């Protein structure tokens, strides 16, 4: 089965092109983030997964939650996604939209995972190094994974720099096995 990001991408691209043409990138960013949060709610997920519930009822659920904060073009996106049973992909649509927006604004999104929380000084050095490498402003979200043992893994799109002790040990193990 196709990757969820691959399936979500056409919806995100259509929303992005529409928002860009209307000069409403930030409004659509907020809208998609809100729709994604609603779609991630457990009770809403149960409704969206239920094939016995009509698509129009699923769309109306979002409309009821947002009220008059849901623009007509946002409602149209929801209806199109519902017609293809894709409402569960709203979090992925929002994620792809955000990366497209960041690229259009000369920013890139990075995700850094480290064994321990980096200091403010380390975060500044990482941001400066990534800005120099990619020639763009970098928005970095950090998370901690003690399983890395030490070091850090940074992902920007398809680019990955893995300096974790875990990966270094795996490489050493493979070299010894040869």
C-alpha positions, 0 to 999 in steps of 0.5 A, spaced: 500 500 500 502 507 498 505 511 503 500 515 507 504 522 505 504 520 498 497 519 498 496 526 502 501 530 497 496 531 492 491 534 497 496 538 500 499 541 493 492 543 491 491 546 498 497 550 497 496 552 490 489 555 492 492 558 498 498 561 495 494 564 489 489 567 494 495 570 498 492 566 504 498 561 506 498 563 514 490 562 514 491 555 511 496 553 515 492 554 521 486 551 518 490 545 516 493 544 523 486 545 526 483 540 522 489 535 523 488 536 531 480 534 530 482 528 526 487 526 531 482 526 536 480 519 538 472 519 538 473 523 531 478 517 528 472 512 530 467 516 526 472 517 520 474 509 520 466 507 521 464 505 514 457 505 516 457 513 517 455 517 511 461 521 508 457 528 509 456 526 516 463 526 517 464 532 513 459 536 518 462 533 524 468 538 522 463 544 520 460 543 527 466 544 531 469 549 527 463 553 525 463 559 521 471 559 522 471 554 516 471 557 510 467 555 504 474 552 500 476 549 506 469 545 506 470 544 499 477 540 501 474 536 506 468 534 502 473 532 496 477 528 501 471 525 504 469 523 497 475 519 497 475 516 504 481 520 506 479 524 512 484 520 516 490 523 512 488 530 515 495 530 519 499 528 513 496 533 509 497 539 514 505 536 515 506 536 507 503 543 506 507 546 512 513 543 508 511 546 502 510 553 505 516 553 509 520 552 502 516 557 499 518 562 505 525 560 504 525 556 511 526 548 512 523 544 517 528 539 521 527 534 526 533 533 531 533 527 535 538 526 541 539 522 547 539 528 551 536 535 551 541 539 547 543 546 551 541 552 548 548 553 546 548 547 542 541 548 539 544 555 536 550 551 533 546 546 530 541 552 527 547 556 524 550 549 521 544 547 518 543 554 515 550 555 512 549 548 509 542 549 506 542 556 505 535 557 508 532 559 515 531 552 519 526 551 524 528 545 528 524 541 533 527 537 538 526 530 541 529 526 546 530 518 545 535 515 550 535 509 545 540 513 541 545 512 547 549 518 545 549 523 539 544 526 535 540 524 528 537 530 524 532 529 518 530 534 513 526 531 508 530 526 505 537 528 508 539 525 514 545 526 518 546 520 524 551 521 529 548 517 534 552 512 538 547 507 536 548 507 529 556 508 530 556 501 534 552 498 528 557 500 523 562 497 528 559 491 529 558 490 521 565 492 520 567 486 525 563 481 522 566 482 515 
